[in-house]
Amino acid sequence: MNEKQIYFKNKKILIYGFGKSGIACFNFLKKNNICTIFDDNKNNIPAKFKKKLINIHKLSSLNFDFIVLSPGIDIKKCKISRYLKKNNSKIITELDIFAISYPNINKITITGTNGKSTTSKLLYEVLKNSKKDVRLAGNIGYPILMESKIKNNTFFVIEASSYQLDYSKYYRSNYSIILNLSPDHLERHGSFKNYAEAKFKIIKSQSKNDFTFIDNENQFLIELVKRNKIKSKIIKIDHFENKKYCKQIDNIYFNNSSNEKNLSFVFCIAKALKLNLKTVINTANKFKGLDYRQQVIYKSKKLLIINDSKSTSFSSTIPLLESYENIYWILGGLAKKGDRLKLKKKYVSNIRAYVYGKDRNFFINSLPINMSCTSSATLKGIIKNLNNNIKNDNTKKVILFSPCAASFDQFKNFEQRGNIFNKIIKVMLKKIKK
């Protein structure tokens, strides 16, 4: 009998939130335990699981050994807030279940405000090209408990959000990476301090045999490390030292400071794992990135078009604004609480802003006074305005779709937003080429 079967056997378990991760948790635990389901919206529950659904009025009379909380649940705002606060000691997450079930597996956890998915995907491909048995899971879209045929030498590259880490109690990562930190998800965490502490959990839980990677330019993180009794080996990433490797990369995807820094992290992790750095270089040169994350969708001598629909904050977009010239910048949607545009003055004249969406007044007011700005209610409308203005520009230029906002005012998610942008641009390009 393995550790999973011992720890999770004959337990009464409540799974709260029945999206991808909730379903994965249920399927993972159902064999040896009594699993019950609750969701704020019972219509979210697929028909075959309805028998396991519990009514909110019966909760108070039941006692559970564990309450598995899905990442999207906010204890302060959900329907059973009081019940969860009362039973806080029983709350665990999918990451906790994984860590308890597979304590000896190599876990590489990547978090931060920006660049998590890109770095996770790149590192996954490096390990794969290094002939390692490697899995990519977590916030990138693949529930970690769905993985099977796990061996002792299997590597897990795990993208972890602040939501996933916030309520975790037992999760420990052999290699923990915090790429960067800037204010984000404040509507959930309440303050930057709380948000940072959620991320910092992956460092606090480590042992002396583990490794932590942080940016040597991030003074906030360095101070956090100093104030806490950290047991793991701290590796401060010196991006200047990795320049010699980055210069060997001939891939437009890494032609901006944010992705170059992400690449620098991967080089350092590869060194710690004793991987061949030539494999990193070859992988990076062939790396196509992820859809809607600084994705180059069109390139010619005079026009570059980048779809960065994943951008939901100013901090994620600034490196792009500082990396190109003659930028037609499309932004807008639902603004994030506490977000600020901290753009150096020398870049302002280089940018024409095209603002759309529900909170366009917020974004217009956030821009420097002397930045050129056009606005429209919809994405289609703003691209039409941009197209009319770009016709007479025969110079080299960049169309940058980097919204700095949530998508939910007009779209289901950032993927749908990115897909619709691509479709509109495709029509625009046909007109340009005629």
C-alpha positions in Angstrom: 0.0 0.0 0.0 1.5 3.4 -1.0 1.4 6.6 0.9 -1.5 7.9 -1.0 -3.7 5.0 -0.1 -2.7 5.2 3.6 -3.3 9.0 3.9 -6.4 9.1 1.8 -8.3 6.0 2.8 -11.8 5.8 4.2 -11.9 9.6 4.6 -15.0 11.8 4.2 -14.0 14.4 1.7 -15.9 17.5 0.5 -14.8 18.8 -2.9 -15.9 22.5 -3.3 -15.8 23.8 -6.8 -16.3 21.4 -9.7 -14.4 22.7 -12.6 -11.4 21.0 -14.2 -9.4 20.7 -11.0 -12.5 19.7 -8.9 -13.3 16.8 -11.3 -9.7 15.7 -11.3 -9.7 15.7 -7.5 -12.9 13.6 -7.4 -11.6 11.0 -9.8 -8.3 10.8 -8.0 -9.9 10.3 -4.5 -13.2 8.5 -5.1 -11.8 4.9 -5.1 -10.8 4.8 -1.4 -12.9 7.6 0.1 -16.4 9.0 0.5 -16.4 12.0 -1.8 -19.1 14.7 -1.7 -19.5 17.6 -4.1 -20.6 21.2 -3.6 -20.6 24.1 -6.1 -22.0 27.6 -5.8 -23.8 26.9 -9.1 -25.2 23.4 -9.2 -25.7 23.8 -12.9 -22.0 23.5 -13.3 -22.1 19.8 -12.1 -22.1 17.3 -15.0 -25.1 14.9 -14.9 -23.1 11.8 -14.0 -21.9 13.5 -10.8 -25.3 14.8 -9.6 -25.7 12.0 -7.1 -22.7 13.2 -5.1 -24.0 16.7 -4.9 -24.9 18.0 -1.5 -27.4 20.6 -0.6 -26.1 23.8 1.2 -28.6 23.2 4.1 -27.1 19.8 4.9 -23.5 21.0 5.2 -23.7 22.2 8.8 -24.8 18.7 10.0 -22.0 16.9 8.3 -18.4 16.3 9.4 -15.6 16.0 6.8 -12.0 14.9 7.3 -10.9 17.1 4.4 -12.3 20.0 2.4 -10.7 20.3 -1.1 -11.0 23.8 -2.3 -10.7 24.7 -6.0 -8.5 27.6 -6.9 -11.3 29.9 -8.0 -13.1 29.8 -4.6 -12.7 32.9 -2.5 -13.5 32.0 1.1 -14.5 35.6 1.9 -17.1 35.8 -0.8 -18.5 32.3 -1.4 -21.8 30.9 -0.4 -20.4 28.8 2.5 -18.0 31.3 3.8 -18.9 30.8 7.5 -18.6 27.1 7.2 -15.2 27.2 5.6 -13.8 29.7 8.2 -15.1 27.4 11.0 -13.4 24.4 9.3 -10.3 26.1 8.1 -7.9 23.5 9.5 -9.5 20.9 7.2 -9.0 22.9 4.0 -6.5 21.5 1.5 -5.9 22.0 -2.3 -5.1 19.8 -5.3 -1.4 20.7 -4.8 -1.5 19.4 -1.2 -3.1 16.1 -2.4 -0.4 15.7 -5.1 2.5 16.5 -2.6 1.2 14.1 0.0 0.6 11.4 -2.7 3.9 11.7 -4.4 6.4 13.1 -1.9 9.5 11.9 -3.7 8.8 13.2 -7.2 10.9 16.0 -8.6 8.7 19.1 -8.5 9.7 22.4 -10.2 7.2 25.1 -9.3 7.1 28.3 -11.2 5.1 31.4 -10.0 5.2 35.1 -10.3 3.0 37.8 -11.7 4.0 37.6 -15.3 5.7 35.0 -17.5 4.7 31.9 -15.6 3.2 30.0 -18.6 5.9 30.9 -21.0 8.7 29.9 -18.6 6.9 26.7 -17.6 6.4 25.7 -21.2 10.0 26.5 -22.2 11.4 24.6 -19.3 9.1 21.6 -20.0 10.4 21.5 -23.6 14.0 21.8 -22.4 13.6 18.8 -20.1 11.7 16.9 -22.8 14.6 17.5 -25.3 17.0 16.4 -22.5 15.2 13.0 -22.6 13.6 13.4 -19.2 10.2 12.0 -18.3 8.5 15.3 -17.7 4.9 16.5 -17.2 3.5 20.1 -17.5 0.7 20.8 -15.1 -1.1 23.3 -12.9 -2.4 26.7 -13.7 -1.3 26.3 -17.4 -4.4 24.3 -17.9 -3.6 20.7 -17.1 -4.9 19.5 -13.7 -2.0 17.9 -11.9 -4.1 15.0 -10.5 -5.0 13.8 -14.0 -1.4 12.6 -14.6 -0.7 8.9 -14.6 2.1 6.4 -15.0 4.3 8.5 -12.7 7.8 7.1 -11.9 10.4 8.0 -9.3 12.4 9.9 -12.0 9.5 11.8 -13.4 9.9 15.6 -13.4 6.9 17.8 -12.9 6.9 21.4 -14.1 4.1 23.1 -12.3 2.8 26.6 -13.0 1.3 27.8 -9.7 -1.0 30.8 -9.3 -1.6 32.8 -6.1 -5.1 31.3 -6.0 -3.6 27.7 -6.0 -1.0 28.5 -3.4 -3.2 30.7 -1.1 -4.9 27.9 0.8 -2.3 25.2 0.4 -0.9 23.7 3.6 1.4 20.7 2.7 2.7 21.5 -0.7 6.5 21.4 -1.0 8.6 22.0 -4.2 12.2 20.8 -4.8 12.8 23.8 -7.0 10.8 27.0 -6.5 10.9 29.9 -8.9 9.4 33.3 -8.3 9.9 35.2 -11.6 8.7 38.6 -10.5 6.1 40.3 -8.3 3.9 43.3 -8.9 0.3 44.1 -7.6 -2.2 41.7 -9.0 -5.5 40.0 -8.1 -6.0 42.6 -5.3 -9.8 42.1 -5.5 -9.1 38.6 -4.2 -6.2 39.1 -1.8 -7.1 42.6 -0.6 -3.5 43.9 -0.6 -0.2 43.5 -2.4 1.2 42.1 0.9 -1.3 39.3 1.0 -0.8 38.5 -2.6 3.0 38.4 -2.2 2.7 36.1 0.9 0.6 33.7 -1.1 3.3 33.4 -3.7 6.0 33.2 -1.0 4.5 30.0 0.4 6.5 28.0 -2.1 9.7 29.2 -0.6 8.7 29.0 3.1 7.7 25.3 2.8 11.1 24.2 1.4 13.8 22.2 3.2 17.6 22.7 3.2 17.9 20.3 0.3 15.7 22.4 -2.0 16.4 25.3 -4.3 14.9 28.8 -4.6 15.4 31.0 -7.7 14.7 34.7 -7.5 15.6 37.8 -9.5 18.7 39.6 -8.0 17.1 42.9 -9.2 13.9 42.3 -7.2 14.6 44.1 -3.9 11.1 43.3 -2.5 11.7 39.6 -2.8 15.2 39.8 -1.5 14.0 41.6 1.6 11.2 39.0 2.1 13.9 36.3 2.0 16.0 38.2 4.6 13.0 38.7 7.0 12.0 35.0 6.9 13.9 31.9 8.1 14.3 30.3 4.7 15.8 26.8 4.7 16.4 26.3 1.0 19.4 27.3 -1.1 18.7 30.7 -2.5 20.0 31.3 -6.1 19.8 35.0 -7.2 19.5 35.2 -10.9 22.1 37.5 -12.4 20.7 38.3 -15.9 23.9 40.0 -17.0 25.8 36.7 -16.4 23.4 34.9 -18.7 23.7 37.4 -21.5 26.4 35.3 -23.2 23.9 32.5 -23.5 20.9 34.7 -24.5 23.0 36.2 -27.3 23.0 32.8 -29.0 19.3 32.8 -29.3 18.0 34.0 -32.7 14.3 34.0 -32.0 12.1 37.1 -32.2 10.1 35.8 -29.3 12.9 36.7 -27.0 13.5 40.2 -28.4 12.0 41.8 -25.3 13.3 42.2 -21.8 10.5 40.1 -20.1 11.0 37.0 -22.2 14.8 37.4 -22.1 14.6 37.4 -18.3 12.3 34.3 -18.4 15.0 32.6 -20.6 17.7 33.6 -18.1 15.8 31.8 -15.4 15.6 28.7 -17.5 19.4 28.7 -18.1 20.0 28.9 -14.3 17.5 26.1 -13.6 19.1 24.0 -16.3 22.5 24.5 -14.6 21.1 23.4 -11.3 19.7 20.3 -12.9 23.0 19.7 -14.7 21.4 19.8 -18.1 23.4 20.5 -21.3 23.0 24.3 -22.0 23.2 23.6 -25.8 19.9 21.9 -25.4 18.5 25.1 -23.8 19.8 27.2 -26.7 18.5 24.8 -29.4 15.1 24.6 -27.7 14.8 28.4 -27.3 15.7 28.9 -30.9 12.8 26.7 -32.0 10.4 27.8 -29.3 7.1 29.1 -30.7 5.6 30.3 -27.4 2.0 29.9 -26.3 -1.1 31.2 -28.0 -2.0 34.8 -27.0 1.2 35.3 -24.9 3.4 37.8 -26.8 2.6 35.7 -29.8 3.9 36.9 -33.2 1.0 36.4 -35.6 2.3 38.3 -38.6 5.7 39.6 -39.7 6.9 41.5 -42.8 9.6 44.0 -43.5 7.4 46.9 -42.3 4.8 45.3 -40.0 5.0 43.2 -36.9 1.8 42.1 -35.2 1.8 40.7 -31.7 -1.2 39.1 -29.9 -0.7 39.4 -26.2 -4.3 38.8 -25.1 -3.1 37.1 -21.9 -1.9 40.5 -20.6 -4.1 41.6 -17.8 -2.0 44.3 -16.1 0.3 47.2 -17.1 3.3 45.5 -15.6 3.1 42.6 -18.2 3.0 45.0 -21.1 5.7 47.5 -20.2 8.6 45.4 -21.4 7.0 45.1 -24.8 6.4 48.9 -24.9 10.1 49.4 -24.2 11.3 46.9 -26.8 9.9 48.1 -30.1 9.5 51.3 -32.0 6.5 53.0 -33.7 3.9 51.0 -31.7 0.2 51.0 -32.3 -1.0 49.7 -28.9 -4.5 48.3 -28.5 -5.6 48.0 -24.8 -8.7 47.9 -22.7 -11.3 45.8 -21.0 -12.0 45.4 -17.3 -9.3 47.3 -15.3 -7.6 45.7 -12.3 -7.8 47.3 -8.9 -4.7 49.3 -8.0 -3.1 49.0 -11.5 -0.7 51.8 -12.6 1.2 52.5 -15.8 4.8 53.1 -14.9 6.3 53.9 -18.3 9.5 55.9 -18.7 9.0 59.3 -20.5 11.4 58.5 -23.3 9.0 55.8 -24.7 5.8 57.9 -24.7 6.3 59.6 -28.1 6.9 56.1 -29.6 3.4 54.9 -28.8 -0.1 55.5 -30.2 -2.7 54.1 -27.9 -6.0 52.6 -29.1 -8.4 52.1 -26.1 -11.6 50.1 -26.1 -14.0 48.3 -23.6 -16.0 49.0 -20.6 -13.3 50.7 -18.5 -11.8 52.7 -21.4 -12.1 56.0 -19.4 -9.9 54.4 -16.7 -7.2 53.5 -19.3 -7.4 56.9 -21.0 -6.8 58.6 -17.7 -4.0 56.2 -16.9 -2.0 57.1 -20.0 0.5 60.0 -20.1 -1.1 63.3 -21.1 1.1 63.7 -24.2 0.5 60.1 -25.5 -1.6 59.9 -28.7 -4.9 58.2 -27.9 -8.0 57.0 -29.8 -11.0 55.2 -28.2 -13.9 53.1 -29.2 -16.5 50.9 -27.4 -15.5 47.6 -29.0 -12.4 45.8 -30.1 -13.6 45.6 -33.7 -14.3 49.4 -33.6 -10.9 50.3 -32.3 -9.1 48.1 -34.9 -11.1 49.8 -37.6 -9.9 53.2 -36.3 -6.3 51.9 -36.2 -6.6 50.5 -39.8 -7.7 53.9 -41.0 -4.7 55.6 -39.4 -2.1 53.1 -40.3 -2.8 53.3 -44.1 -0.6 56.3 -44.5 2.3 55.0 -42.3 4.9 53.6 -44.6 7.5 53.2 -41.9 8.4 50.1 -39.9 5.7 49.6 -37.3 4.3 47.2 -34.6 0.6 46.5 -33.9 0.6 45.4 -30.2 -2.5 43.9 -28.8 -1.8 43.8 -25.1 -5.0 44.7 -23.2 -3.6 45.2 -19.7 -7.1 44.1 -18.5 -9.5 41.3 -17.8 -11.6 40.2 -20.8 -14.9 39.6 -19.1 -16.6 42.8 -20.2 -16.9 41.5 -23.8 -15.4 38.1 -23.9 -15.6 34.7 -22.2 -11.9 34.6 -21.4 -8.5 35.8 -22.8 -8.4 32.9 -25.3 -11.7 34.0 -26.9 -10.4 37.6 -26.9 -7.2 36.6 -28.6 -9.0 34.4 -31.1 -11.4 37.2 -32.2 -8.4 39.6 -32.5 -6.7 37.2 -34.9 -9.9 36.9 -37.0 -10.3 40.7 -37.2 -6.6 41.2 -38.0 -6.8 38.5 -40.7 -9.5 40.5 -42.5 -7.5 43.7 -42.1 -4.4 42.2 -43.6 -6.4 41.0 -46.6 -7.4 44.6 -47.3 -3.9 45.9 -46.8 -2.5 43.4 -49.3 -5.0 44.3 -52.0 
